[in-house]
Amino acid sequence: MGRPVVLSNGEMHVGLNKFGLVHDFYFPYVGLENHCAGRNMRHKLGVWVNGTLSWLDDEAAWRTESWTADGALIGHTRAVNDTLGVMLEFDDLVATDVNVFIRNIHIVNLSGNVIDLRLFTHQAFAIGDSRSNTDTAQYLPDSNAILHYRGRRAFVISGTAENKPFDQFSVGLFGIEGREGTYRDADDGELSCSVVEHGRVDSTLRFKIEMPGFSSSRVHYWIAAGRSTRDALSVHKAIEDNGVDSFLSSSAEWWHEWLTPAKQASKSLPVAERRLFLHSALIVKSHIDKRGAVIASTDTTMLNYSRDAYGYCWPRDGAYALWPLIRMGYKDEPLRFFEFTKRGLHPSGYLMHKYQADGALGSSWHPYVHGQTSAPPIQEDETALILFMFAQFYAIHKDSALLEEFYSDYIKQMADFMVGYIDESTGLPKPTYDLWEEKFMTTTYTTSVVYAALLAAADLAEAANDSDSAVSWRAVADDIQRNAQKHLFNHKRGHFYKGLNILDDGSLEHDQTIDLSSFFGAYMFGLFAIDSDELKRSFETIKQQFFGAGSYGLPRYEHDDYHREATTGLGNYWYIASLWVSQYARETGDVSLADTILAWIHSTSDNSLMLAEQLNPSSLEPLSVSPLVWSHAEYMATQLDRVESQR
């Protein structure tokens, strides 16, 4: 389903589904502690008119569309029910200065008749993503609110209709003891006003409005969050005292200000493509936790089908997500990310597979034992990429304090690890897991990033007056490049090998799979010269192998089965892979192809402008998570290449 709207302030993160309903609710970390992680925990919103009740997730009854405001992380949803003669228009946001989710709901009576309208808002939490039944919900008469709490997490829910508090409420159980939820209490238009319950609890509010024909009214609704009841009530009181409109205004101003560098960069883009560029910047920012973690995607749809979702910080995704922000001059987000990865650095100098937003290790399928070999359960490209990106960040800001803070126990540790992790027989990096986290081998992509990272580290060493390290790291990088020319190009297929392994008898076993990351790594990180015969032949092979029938969608690699639905073709389309080719085409002067791929990207994005991880090649429907931060970041990076080429 994906999330057409995501809202965030770096502590609270809310994902709205295609019905305009709360589907994911994270606090106090982006990507961690989803208090709505469960099939029967989607918040509901219903409208009762003259005896008929309809919930917004009834697709047959409601026509719904959602999008994000231009220039601010404020969601807009429009829902129309022709049978009831009602239209709802939502302005949704997570405030930038306090932890509260706000819904400004404009209700329009489309008929000429007077109607008795009752709006019901239902909320269900499993606080702390806990499946145990130990939450409490209770009515707070002194605060005109409902409180949900467990331990150090508290949520206060309230609202007003035409400046008057909700007139009825219900607190109860759901998902246990045969209870569906308190939303069923609204079937007759009335709520029981039950005041407390503990276990697996939910609650429902009612707002009753008498509406003349062709009139409109407004309901304000909010969920205030805190690490204690006192904190949450303090936020609730601020909303009551200052009004919803003040938070809408201040949050819009904050986002407009934050977008200033991105808006400046977008001025050189075609007018029709500026909106997706700025929207992508908002999506990247929305997935950055205030403590530095960059979450790959907060869309939990995959939990319905898989063991886990993408609510983690992969160093790889984080680095690529921040690269366009670094290029545009943003400083705070990259700096916090480098601090986050510094805290997670293994004593041996490498970064692990992925991390939770609080810095703890994320789940992993990488073992320490690989046949007869023991090795760290890592992707070395992640360590190398972080080092490479830090060097780009330093090159822009030239901050000596930055180098002093990070050099000895961050830069040097990572570079020394990579220098010590070279296979003597090939002169290339030892095997680790590939970019796609699937195969344990020495890949062309990882080799490319390690090469570039060691050259970048050598430059940083010179700036830090560590000439011995600079000479050592540069020498190893030169050896890697020389051996890559010898081992990593498949002359028979006209493309780079995906990678190689060393067999027990010392011979090399090559993986001949045509992988777009091999091509991308070789040119982006300078392992092969941009005008080399190897890159030219590889580019032609990609076009012959993958382009056809007017589509510019590319799989990660040929015969990719991940989330594959089509029975024909070479795999699902990945925005990332297509954008890599666009970048190379522009760099080598094929502007027409570069722009055509970007036009294809635009033609396949939906009205909400969310870029998924993958597309079904037959239907072009989004697959896997949506949005994927990396897809949006790679789009921005590709457009920044376009801007720089025009200069």
C-alpha positions in Angstrom: 0.0 0.0 0.0 2.8 2.4 0.8 2.5 5.8 2.5 1.3 8.7 0.4 2.0 11.0 3.3 4.7 10.9 5.9 5.1 13.5 8.7 8.0 14.0 11.1 10.0 16.3 13.4 12.9 13.9 14.2 11.2 12.4 17.2 7.6 11.8 16.2 7.0 10.2 12.8 3.5 9.5 11.4 2.7 7.6 8.2 -0.8 8.0 6.6 -2.1 5.3 4.3 -4.1 5.7 1.1 -7.3 6.2 3.1 -5.8 9.2 4.9 -5.6 7.2 8.2 -2.7 6.8 10.7 -0.9 3.6 9.7 2.5 4.1 11.4 3.1 6.1 14.6 6.7 6.3 15.8 7.8 8.0 19.0 10.4 9.0 20.4 12.6 7.7 17.5 12.1 7.9 13.8 11.8 4.2 12.7 11.8 2.7 16.2 8.9 2.0 18.6 6.0 2.0 16.1 3.0 2.1 18.4 0.6 1.1 15.6 2.5 -2.0 14.4 -0.3 -4.4 13.8 -3.0 -5.3 11.3 -5.9 -4.2 13.5 -4.3 -1.1 14.8 -4.8 1.3 11.9 -6.6 4.3 13.3 -10.1 4.8 11.9 -12.2 7.8 11.1 -15.9 7.6 10.5 -18.7 9.9 9.5 -22.3 9.4 10.7 -25.0 11.3 8.9 -28.7 11.1 9.7 -28.4 7.5 10.9 -25.8 6.1 8.4 -22.2 5.5 9.5 -19.4 5.1 7.0 -15.6 4.6 7.8 -13.0 6.1 5.5 -11.3 2.8 4.8 -14.5 1.7 3.0 -13.1 2.0 -0.6 -16.5 1.5 -2.1 -18.0 4.5 -0.3 -15.2 7.0 -0.3 -13.0 8.6 -3.1 -9.7 9.6 -1.4 -6.6 11.3 -2.6 -3.6 12.4 -0.6 -0.5 14.5 -1.3 2.1 16.7 0.5 2.0 20.5 0.5 4.5 22.3 -1.7 7.4 23.5 0.4 6.4 22.0 3.8 5.9 18.6 5.3 2.2 19.1 5.7 -0.1 16.4 4.4 -3.3 17.1 2.5 -6.1 14.5 2.1 -9.5 14.9 0.3 -12.2 12.3 0.9 -15.6 12.4 -0.7 -18.6 10.3 0.1 -21.3 10.9 -2.5 -24.0 8.8 -0.7 -23.6 10.8 2.5 -23.1 14.0 0.5 -20.0 14.9 2.6 -16.4 15.9 1.8 -13.6 15.9 4.3 -10.4 17.9 3.7 -7.5 17.3 6.0 -4.4 19.4 6.8 -2.1 17.0 8.7 1.2 17.7 10.4 3.6 16.8 13.1 4.6 20.0 14.7 8.2 21.0 14.4 8.7 22.3 17.9 6.6 20.0 20.1 5.7 16.3 19.8 2.1 16.4 18.5 0.3 15.0 15.5 -2.4 17.5 14.4 -5.4 17.0 12.0 -7.2 20.1 10.8 -10.4 18.7 9.3 -12.6 20.7 7.1 -16.1 19.2 6.8 -18.3 20.2 3.8 -22.0 19.4 3.5 -22.4 18.9 -0.3 -26.1 18.6 -0.1 -28.7 21.4 0.3 -30.2 19.7 3.4 -29.6 20.2 7.1 -27.7 17.2 8.4 -26.9 15.8 11.8 -23.2 14.9 11.4 -21.1 13.0 13.9 -17.4 12.6 13.3 -15.7 9.6 15.0 -12.0 9.3 15.5 -10.7 6.0 16.7 -7.1 5.3 17.9 -5.4 2.1 18.9 -1.9 1.6 20.3 0.4 -1.2 21.3 2.7 1.1 23.1 6.4 0.3 22.6 5.4 -2.0 19.8 4.5 -4.5 22.5 2.3 -7.4 22.0 1.7 -7.8 25.7 -1.6 -6.5 27.1 -0.4 -4.0 29.6 -1.5 -0.6 28.3 -3.9 1.7 30.0 -6.4 4.1 28.5 -8.6 6.5 30.6 -10.7 9.6 30.3 -9.3 12.8 31.8 -12.2 15.0 32.7 -10.1 18.0 33.9 -8.2 18.0 30.5 -11.0 17.1 28.1 -8.8 14.3 26.8 -8.1 10.6 26.6 -4.8 9.3 28.0 -3.1 6.2 26.6 0.1 5.2 28.5 2.5 2.5 29.3 5.8 3.0 31.2 7.7 5.9 29.8 5.4 6.5 26.8 2.2 8.6 27.1 -0.3 9.8 24.4 -3.0 12.4 25.1 -5.8 12.5 22.5 -8.2 15.4 22.2 -9.9 17.8 19.9 -12.5 20.4 19.3 -15.4 21.0 16.9 -16.1 24.7 16.3 -14.0 25.4 19.5 -16.0 23.0 21.7 -14.5 19.7 23.0 -15.6 16.3 21.8 -19.0 15.5 23.3 -18.8 11.7 23.8 -16.0 9.1 24.1 -15.4 5.5 24.7 -12.5 3.5 26.2 -12.3 -0.2 25.8 -10.5 -3.3 24.5 -9.6 -4.6 21.0 -8.1 -7.7 19.6 -8.7 -9.8 22.8 -11.6 -11.4 24.6 -13.7 -11.3 21.5 -13.6 -7.5 21.3 -13.2 -5.8 17.9 -12.7 -2.3 19.3 -14.5 0.7 20.6 -15.2 1.9 17.1 -18.0 -0.6 17.0 -19.6 1.4 19.8 -20.2 4.1 17.2 -22.6 2.0 15.1 -25.7 3.7 16.4 -24.1 7.2 16.5 -23.6 7.1 20.2 -20.7 6.3 22.5 -20.9 4.7 25.9 -18.6 7.1 27.7 -16.7 4.2 29.5 -13.9 5.9 31.4 -11.0 3.4 31.8 -9.6 0.1 30.7 -6.3 -1.8 30.8 -4.8 -4.5 28.7 -5.0 -4.1 24.9 -6.9 -0.8 24.8 -8.3 1.6 22.3 -10.5 4.7 22.4 -13.0 6.6 20.2 -14.0 10.3 20.3 -17.2 11.8 18.9 -17.7 15.4 17.5 -21.3 16.3 16.9 -22.2 19.1 14.4 -25.5 20.4 13.1 -24.7 21.5 9.5 -27.1 23.6 7.3 -27.2 22.8 3.6 -24.0 23.6 1.6 -22.2 24.7 4.7 -18.9 23.7 6.2 -17.4 23.2 9.6 -14.0 22.4 11.2 -12.8 19.8 13.6 -9.3 20.0 15.2 -7.9 16.8 16.5 -4.5 16.0 18.0 -2.3 13.3 19.7 0.2 14.8 22.0 3.2 12.5 23.0 5.6 12.5 25.9 8.0 10.3 27.9 5.6 10.8 30.8 2.0 11.8 31.4 3.2 15.2 32.5 5.1 15.8 29.3 2.2 14.7 27.1 -0.3 16.9 29.1 2.1 19.8 28.8 2.0 19.5 25.0 -1.8 19.1 25.1 -2.1 22.3 27.1 0.0 24.2 24.6 -2.3 23.2 21.8 -5.3 24.3 23.8 -3.7 27.6 24.8 -2.2 28.6 21.4 -4.6 26.9 19.0 -4.0 24.5 16.1 -3.6 27.3 13.6 -0.5 28.7 15.3 1.2 25.3 15.0 0.2 25.0 11.4 1.7 28.4 10.6 4.9 28.0 12.6 5.6 24.5 11.2 5.0 25.7 7.6 7.4 28.6 8.2 10.0 26.2 9.6 9.8 23.9 6.6 10.0 26.7 4.1 13.2 28.0 5.8 14.7 24.5 6.0 14.1 24.1 2.3 16.0 27.2 1.3 19.2 25.5 0.0 17.1 23.0 -1.9 14.9 25.7 -3.4 18.0 27.6 -4.6 19.3 24.4 -6.3 16.0 23.6 -7.9 15.8 27.0 -9.7 18.0 25.6 -12.6 15.6 22.6 -13.1 12.7 22.5 -15.5 9.7 23.9 -13.7 7.7 20.6 -14.0 10.5 18.7 -12.2 11.1 21.1 -9.3 8.2 19.8 -7.2 9.5 16.2 -7.1 13.0 17.5 -6.2 11.8 19.6 -3.3 9.4 16.8 -2.2 12.3 14.4 -2.2 14.2 16.7 0.1 11.3 16.6 2.5 11.1 12.8 2.4 14.8 12.5 3.2 14.5 14.9 6.1 11.4 13.2 7.4 13.3 9.9 7.8 16.2 11.5 9.8 16.1 11.0 13.5 17.3 14.0 15.5 20.1 11.8 17.0 21.5 11.1 13.6 20.1 7.9 12.3 18.8 7.9 8.7 16.0 5.4 8.4 15.7 3.6 5.0 11.9 3.6 5.1 9.2 3.8 7.9 6.6 2.0 5.7 5.7 -1.2 7.7 3.5 -2.8 5.0 6.1 -5.5 4.6 5.5 -6.7 8.1 2.3 -8.3 6.8 4.3 -10.6 4.5 7.9 -10.7 5.8 9.8 -11.0 9.1 10.9 -7.4 9.2 10.5 -4.0 7.6 13.0 -1.3 6.7 12.9 0.8 9.9 16.6 0.7 10.4 19.7 2.8 9.6 21.8 1.1 7.0 25.1 3.1 6.8 24.8 2.7 3.0 21.3 4.1 2.7 22.2 6.9 5.2 25.2 8.0 3.3 23.4 8.0 -0.1 20.5 9.8 1.5 22.7 12.6 2.9 24.9 13.0 -0.2 22.5 15.5 -2.0 22.1 17.4 1.3 25.9 17.6 1.7 26.2 18.9 -1.9 23.6 21.6 -1.2 25.4 22.8 1.9 23.3 21.3 4.7 25.5 20.7 7.7 23.4 19.6 10.8 22.0 16.4 9.4 25.3 15.0 8.0 27.2 15.9 11.1 24.7 14.1 13.4 24.8 11.1 11.1 28.6 11.0 11.3 28.4 11.2 15.1 25.8 8.4 15.0 28.0 6.1 13.0 31.0 7.0 15.1 29.2 5.8 18.1 28.4 2.5 16.3 31.9 1.9 14.9 33.2 -1.5 15.9 36.5 -1.4 17.8 38.1 -3.1 14.8 37.2 -0.2 12.6 34.2 -1.3 10.6 30.5 -0.6 10.6 27.9 -3.4 11.1 25.1 -4.3 8.7 22.5 -2.0 10.1 21.4 -0.2 13.3 18.3 0.8 15.2 17.5 4.5 15.5 18.8 4.4 19.1 22.2 3.1 18.0 21.7 -0.5 18.9 22.5 -3.2 16.4 19.7 -4.0 14.0 18.6 -7.5 13.0 20.9 -9.3 10.5 21.1 -12.4 8.4 24.9 -12.1 8.0 26.9 -14.8 9.8 30.4 -14.8 11.2 31.2 -18.2 9.6 31.3 -18.6 5.8 32.2 -22.2 5.0 35.7 -22.7 6.3 36.2 -19.0 6.8 35.4 -16.7 9.7 34.9 -13.0 8.9 33.0 -10.1 10.2 29.2 -10.1 9.2 29.5 -6.9 7.3 29.3 -5.2 3.9 32.7 -3.5 3.7 31.2 -1.0 1.2 29.2 0.5 4.0 32.3 1.4 6.0 34.0 2.7 2.9 31.1 4.8 1.8 30.8 6.5 5.1 34.5 7.5 5.0 34.1 8.7 1.4 31.1 10.8 2.3 32.8 12.3 5.3 35.6 13.4 3.1 33.1 15.1 0.7 31.6 16.8 3.7 34.9 18.0 5.0 36.0 19.3 1.6 33.0 21.6 1.5 33.3 23.0 5.1 37.0 22.8 5.7 36.4 22.8 9.4 39.6 22.0 11.4 37.5 21.3 14.5 35.6 18.7 12.5 38.8 16.9 11.5 40.2 17.0 15.0 37.0 15.4 16.4 36.7 12.6 13.9 40.2 11.8 12.6 41.9 9.5 15.1 39.1 7.3 16.3 36.9 7.4 13.2 38.7 8.1 9.9 41.9 6.5 10.8 40.3 3.4 12.3 38.2 2.8 9.2 41.0 3.4 6.8 43.4 1.1 8.7 40.7 -1.6 8.8 40.3 -1.4 5.0 44.1 -1.4 4.4 44.4 -4.5 6.6 41.5 -6.3 4.9 43.2 -7.0 1.6 43.5 -10.5 0.1 47.2 -11.2 -0.7 46.5 -13.4 -3.7 44.3 -10.9 -5.6 45.3 -7.6 -4.1 41.6 -6.8 -3.8 39.4 -6.4 -0.7 38.6 -9.6 1.1 35.1 -11.0 0.6 32.2 -9.4 2.5 28.6 -9.2 1.7 27.6 -7.4 -1.5 25.7 -4.1 -1.8 22.4 -6.0 -2.0 23.2 -8.0 1.2 23.0 -11.3 -0.6 26.3 -12.8 -1.7 29.6 -13.2 0.2 32.3 -12.3 -2.3 34.7 -9.6 -3.4 32.5 -7.5 -5.6 33.4 -4.8 -8.2 31.1 -2.4 -6.4 32.8 -2.8 -3.0 36.3 -2.7 -4.5 35.3 0.6 -6.2 34.1 2.2 -3.0 37.1 1.0 -0.9 39.5 2.4 -3.6 37.8 5.8 -3.5 37.5 5.8 0.3 41.3 5.2 0.8 42.1 8.0 -1.6 39.7 10.3 0.3 41.2 9.1 3.6 44.7 9.9 2.3 43.6 13.5 1.6 42.2 13.8 5.1 45.4 12.4 6.5 47.4 15.1 4.8 45.0 17.7 6.2 45.6 16.2 9.6 49.4 16.2 9.1 49.5 12.4 9.2 51.8 12.0 6.1 52.7 8.4 6.9 49.1 7.3 6.8 48.5 9.3 3.7 51.3 7.6 1.8 50.3 4.1 3.0 46.6 4.5 2.2 47.2 5.9 -1.2 49.7 3.1 -2.1 47.1 0.5 -1.2 44.5 2.3 -3.3 46.8 2.3 -6.3 47.4 -1.4 -5.9 43.6 -2.0 -5.7 43.0 -0.1 -8.9 45.8 -2.0 -10.7 44.5 -5.4 -9.7 40.9 -4.4 -10.5 42.0 -3.8 -14.1 43.3 -7.4 -14.1 40.5 -9.3 -12.4 37.2 -7.5 -12.6 36.2 -7.0 -16.2 34.5 -9.7 -18.1 35.7 -9.3 -21.7 33.4 -12.1 -23.0 30.2 -10.5 -21.8 31.4 -6.9 -22.2 30.6 -6.0 -18.6 32.2 -5.9 -15.1 32.0 -9.1 -13.1 29.6 -8.9 -10.2 32.5 -10.3 -8.1 34.8 -13.2 -7.4 35.7 -15.8 -4.8 38.9 -17.7 -4.2 38.5 -21.4 -4.3 40.3 -23.9 -2.1 42.9 -24.6 -4.8 43.7 -20.9 -5.1 41.8 -20.4 -8.4 39.3 -17.7 -8.9 35.6 -18.2 -9.5 33.9 -15.2 -11.1 30.2 -14.3 -10.9 29.2 -13.2 -14.4 25.9 -11.7 -13.4 25.3 -8.3 -15.0 24.8 -6.1 -12.0 24.1 -2.4 -12.3 26.0 -1.7 -9.1 29.2 -3.0 -10.6 28.9 -0.5 -13.5 27.9 2.3 -11.1 30.7 1.7 -8.7 33.3 1.5 -11.4 32.5 4.9 -12.8 31.2 6.8 -9.8 34.2 6.0 -7.6 36.8 6.3 -10.3 38.0 2.7 -10.3 38.0 2.8 -14.1 38.4 6.1 -16.1 35.2 7.5 -17.3 36.4 7.3 -20.9 37.8 3.7 -20.5 36.9 1.0 -23.0 35.6 -1.1 -20.1 33.0 1.5 -19.1 32.0 2.2 -22.7 31.5 -1.5 -23.4 29.6 -2.0 -20.1 27.2 0.9 -20.9 26.4 -0.6 -24.3 25.9 -4.0 -22.8 23.4 -2.5 -20.3 21.4 -0.8 -23.0 21.3 -3.9 -25.2 20.4 -6.2 -22.2 17.8 -4.1 -20.4 16.4 -1.2 -22.5 13.4 -2.0 -24.7 9.8 -1.4 -25.5 10.1 2.3 -24.5 10.8 1.5 -20.9 13.8 2.8 -19.0 13.2 0.8 -15.9 16.2 -1.3 -14.8 16.5 -4.2 -12.4 19.4 -4.3 -9.9 20.8 -7.2 -11.8 19.6 -9.7 -14.3 17.2 -12.4 -13.0 16.7 -10.5 -9.7 14.0 -12.4 -7.7 13.5 -10.1 -4.8 9.7 -9.4 -4.5 9.5 -10.4 -8.1 5.9 -10.8 -9.5 6.3 -10.8 -13.2 7.1 -14.2 -14.8 8.9 -12.6 -17.7 11.7 -10.1 -17.9 14.9 -9.8 -15.9 13.5 -8.5 -12.7 11.5 -5.6 -11.1 12.4 -2.0 -12.0 14.4 -0.1 -9.4 14.5 3.6 -9.5 18.0 3.6 -8.2 19.4 1.5 -11.1 17.7 3.7 -13.7 19.0 6.9 -12.1 22.6 5.5 -12.1 22.4 5.1 -15.8 21.0 8.6 -16.2 24.0 10.0 -14.2 26.5 8.2 -16.4 24.8 9.2 -19.6 24.9 12.9 -18.6 28.6 12.6 -17.5 29.5 11.2 -20.9 27.5 13.7 -22.9 24.4 11.7 -23.7 22.1 14.4 -22.4 19.1 13.1 -24.4 19.2 9.7 -22.7 19.8 11.2 -19.3 16.8 13.5 -19.6 14.6 10.7 -21.1 15.2 8.5 -18.0 14.3 11.4 -15.7 11.1 11.9 -17.7 10.3 8.2 -17.3 10.8 8.5 -13.5 8.3 11.3 -13.5 5.8 9.4 -15.6 5.8 6.5 -13.2 5.6 8.4 -9.9 2.0 8.7 -8.5 0.1 11.8 -7.5 1.6 11.6 -4.0 5.1 11.9 -5.6 6.3 8.9 -3.5 9.1 6.9 -5.1 9.0 3.2 -4.0 11.9 0.8 -3.9 10.7 -1.1 -6.9 8.0 -1.2 -9.7 6.2 -4.1 -11.2 7.5 -4.1 -14.8 4.1 -5.2 -16.1 1.8 -2.8 -14.3 4.3 -0.1 -13.0 2.6 -0.5 -9.6 4.9 0.2 -6.6 6.4 -2.8 -4.9 8.1 -3.2 -1.5 8.3 -0.1 0.6 7.1 3.3 -0.4 8.6 5.8 0.0 12.2 4.5 -0.1 14.6 7.3 1.1 17.4 6.1 -1.2 15.1 6.4 -4.3 14.3 10.0 -3.5 18.0 10.8 -2.6 19.2 9.2 -5.8 16.7 11.3 -7.8 18.0 14.4 -6.1 21.6 13.5 -6.8 20.8 12.9 -10.5 19.1 16.3 -10.7 22.0 18.0 -9.0 24.3 16.5 -11.6 22.1 18.2 -14.2 22.3 21.5 -12.4 26.1 21.3 -12.1 26.5 20.3 -15.8 24.5 23.4 -16.8 26.9 25.6 -14.9 
